[in-house]
């Protein structure tokens, strides 16, 4: 755990660990000593790993794997946390008119972004009937996948949820200043230890060596980005990526990335995903009409579209 002393004798602690196939970083300010900070860092990591272990489709003992194993069979009893995440995924399906779907993960059987494989239209068409959020039935504390071979995947909502949960854990432990960064999605607690805003760089989706702009994060907010560069490849001048439009089984088109600032990381992640899948015009309109939300959309052509208030909290032209 790295230790820095920024101002006023208060200590900034930083801990890093692997999470969900990427890097997680938690920074927090505390003045109760190294031993207490070490306990806090371990608790933060344990909470993040608890959520990954519980909801990862890659773990055979996870609740998601248990639900998928019963597809087409009996309902599975779930707790309130699991029900809330599944309901959030279904709400995102409604918001995007089906473009997002928590059962779209089955298409990974034909899409291989590591090997740069573009599946045939027929291969996609054969799997699309299994992509159907309406067949995810939540009822009386249970969930059931109505058809055999369906797969539930909560990866679209889990990372930002974990960031929020870690933020709340730190707050309950008396931390007033923290930044949680899980694979590029961020949740803040208060301001930095020197009372200045946390500054978050937003990567250029086509030039990873530079930031397209920076955001001065307000206290207690979430920042999330959805981009076509996270997992994908280019073939014959066409970019193929993992953000699939569930209604077609093809990568969503029109945008390279969407960054959203919202009251929580969870809300920011949902809206970033929704805006990306809806495309430039409808995505921007969604962000403009969402309360307490600012955002930026970068099109495939490199154009920058922003909500009116983003310049006030960023280094975009016109910012302060």
N, C-alpha and C positions, 0 to 999 in steps of 0.2 A: 504494500500500500504506500503510494507516494505521499509525501507531506510537504506542503508549502505554507509560508506565513505571509499573507497578503497585506493586512493592515491591522492596526490597533491590537496587535498581539493575538488576534484570532487566527485559528489554523484551518487551512483548507486541506481536506483529505481527498485523495483520489484512489479508487479501486477499480480494477478492470478484470473482466472474466469473459469467457466465451458463452454465448447464449444463442439458441435458435439458429445455429450455423454461422454466426457472425460475432462481432465484438460488442460487448456492453461496457459502459463506463458510468460510474456514479461518483459525483463530486459533492461534498457537503462541508459546511463550515461548522465547527464545534469547538468549544473551549473547555471540555471536561477531561482532556488528556488522551494520550495515545491508546491506552487500554480500552477506554470506553468507545473510542472511534473504531477500534478493531472489531469490537462486538457489533457496532452498528453496521459496519461494512459487511460482516458475515451474515447478519440478518437480512440486509438488502439483497445480497446474492442468493440466499436461501429462498427468499420470497419469489424472486424472478425464476429460479429453477423449479420451484413448486408449480408455478403456472405452466412452464414449458413441459414438465413431466406429466402434468394432469391433462393437457390439451393437445400435445403434439400427436399428429397422425403417424409419425415415424416410430413411436414407442408402443409396443404391443400391449402394455398394461395401462395405457392412458384411457381416459373416459371416452375419447373420440374413437379409439380403436375398438373399445367394447361396443359402442353404438354401431360402428360399421360392421362388426362381426355378426350383429343381429339384423342386418338389413333384410327386409322382406319377412321378418319374423315377429317376435314379440316386442312390446315396448320395453325400454330400458329405464329404470328409475334413476333420476338425476337430482343433484342438489340445486339450490337456488342460484349459485354462481354459474353453474353450467347452463341452466335454463336462461339466465340473463344474457349470456354470450350468444347462445343459439338464437334467441329472440332478436338481439342486435343484428346478427347476420341476416336474419329474415327481413328485418326492417330495412337494411341496406339493399336487399333485393327489390323491395317495393320502391325505394327511393330512386333506384336506377332503372326501373321498369324491366327488371330481369337481366340487365347487363352484368351485374354482380350476382353470383349464386354460390352459396356455401357447399354445393355438391359438384362444382365445376372441376374439382381436383382429379376426378376420374380421367379427364382428358390428358393427364400426364402419361397415360399409357401409350399415347401416340405422339405427343409433343416431347421432344428431348432437346432441351436448350443447351445442354453441355456438349452433346454430339452434333449440334447444328442440324437437326433433322426436321424437315417440314413435312408433316403428314399429308396424305392425299385427302381430298374432300370427302371421299367415300369412307375413309377410316374415321374421320371426325363425325360424319353423319350417323355412323353406326352407334357411336357413344352418346350423341346428344340426347336421346330419349332418357338416359340415366341422369341427365343434368336437369333437375326439377325441384326447386325449393318448395313448391306446393306439396311435394310428397314427404316433406319433413314435418311430422305431426307432433306438436307439443300439446300435451294434455295431462292435467292432474299430476304434475310432478314427474312426468315421463316424456320420453321422446321415442319416436319410431320412424325409421326409414321405410316407406311403404313398399318399395320394390327391391328385390334381391339385386346384389351387385352395386347398389348405390353406395357412395362414399361421402361422408361429411368431412369438411375441412374448415377449421376455425382459424387457420393461419392468417386470414384477412383481417382479423380483429384482435388476435392474441397479443401481439408485440406491444401495441400501444396500451392495452389493458394492463400488461405487466408493468409498464413504466408508471402508470397512475397508481398502481397498488404499492409499488416501492416508494413513491412520493408520499403516499398517505402513511406508510409505515414509519418513514423518517420523521414526518410531522408529529406523529403520536409519541415518538421518542424524544421530542423536544428540539428537533432540528428546524431552524427557521430559514436556512439558506442552502439550497441544493440544486443540482442539475443532474438529471438522469437521461442518459443517451443510450438507447437500445437500437443498434444497427442503423443509426441515423435519425431515428425518431426521438423527440425530446420532450421531457416534462420538467418544468421548473417549480421550485418551492421558494417563494420570496425572491429577493434580488441577491446579487453576489455579496460576499462578505464585506466588500467595501461600499455597499449600498448602490452600486451602479448596476445597470441592466446586464443580464447575461447576453452575450453576442453570439448568434448562431449563423454560420456560413451556409449558404445554399449553393450546392455544386452546379456548375454548368453541365447539363446532361450530355453535351457533345465534346467537352474538354474538361476532363476530371482533374486537371492540374490547376484549375482556377475556380473561384467562386463567382457566380453570376451576380449575387448581391448578398448582403448580410442583414439579419434581423436583430433588432434590439428587443429582446423578449421581455414582455411585461412580467410582473410578479405572478406566479401561480397560473401558468398557461401551458398548453401543449403545442408542439410544432411537428408536423409530419409531412413527409414527401412520398409521393408515388411516382415512379419513373420507369421508362422503358429500357433503362440501362442497367437495372438491378440484376436481372437474369435474362439473357437473350443473346442474339447473334445477328449478323448481317450477311445476307446472301443475295447476290445479283442486285445489289443496290437497295434491297428492301430490309428494313429492320423488323425482326421477329422477337417478341418478348413475352414474358409470362403473364402479363395483365390481359387475360383473355376476356373478350365479350362473350358471356355465357349463352347468348342467344344465337351466336354464329359459330362458336368454337374457335374463332380467329382472334389474333391480337387486336386490341382496340387501336383505332387510328385517329390521328389529328393532333395528339399531344406527345411531347417528350417527357414532361414532368409537371407535377402539380404540388405546390407547397401550401399548407394551410396552417394558420395560427388560430387556435380555439381555446376555450377555457380548460380543456383537458386534452391529453394526448389521444385518448380514445375517440373523442369527437373529431379531433383534427385528422386522425387516420381514416375514419369513416368518410369524412367529407372529401379528403384528398383522393381516396379510391373512387368515390362516386363521381367527382368532377372529372377525373381522368377518363372514366368509362363513358361519361356523357359527351365528352368532346369539348372543343373550345367555347362555343357560344353558350350551350346549355350549362356547361360546367362553370363558367364564369357567372352566369345568372344565378346558379345555385348558391355560390359563395356570397354573392352580393345580397342575397335575400335571407341569409342565415344570420341570426342574431349573434353579436359578439364574435364575429369571424372575419378574418382578413386572409387574403390568399393571392398567389401568383401562379399563372399558368404559362408554361413555355411550349410553344407549338413545335411541331416537327420541323418547321422552317426556321425556327429560332426566334420567332417573335415573342415578346413578353406582354402578357395581359394581366392586369392587376385589379384588385378591388380598390375603390377610392381611398380607403384609409391606410393602405399598406405603406405608402411613402412616409407616413408619420413615424413608423417604427422600423424603417430600413434605410439603407444608403442608396436607394433608388433616387433618380433626379427628383427634386422637390421634397426629399425627406429632411428631417431635422436632426 
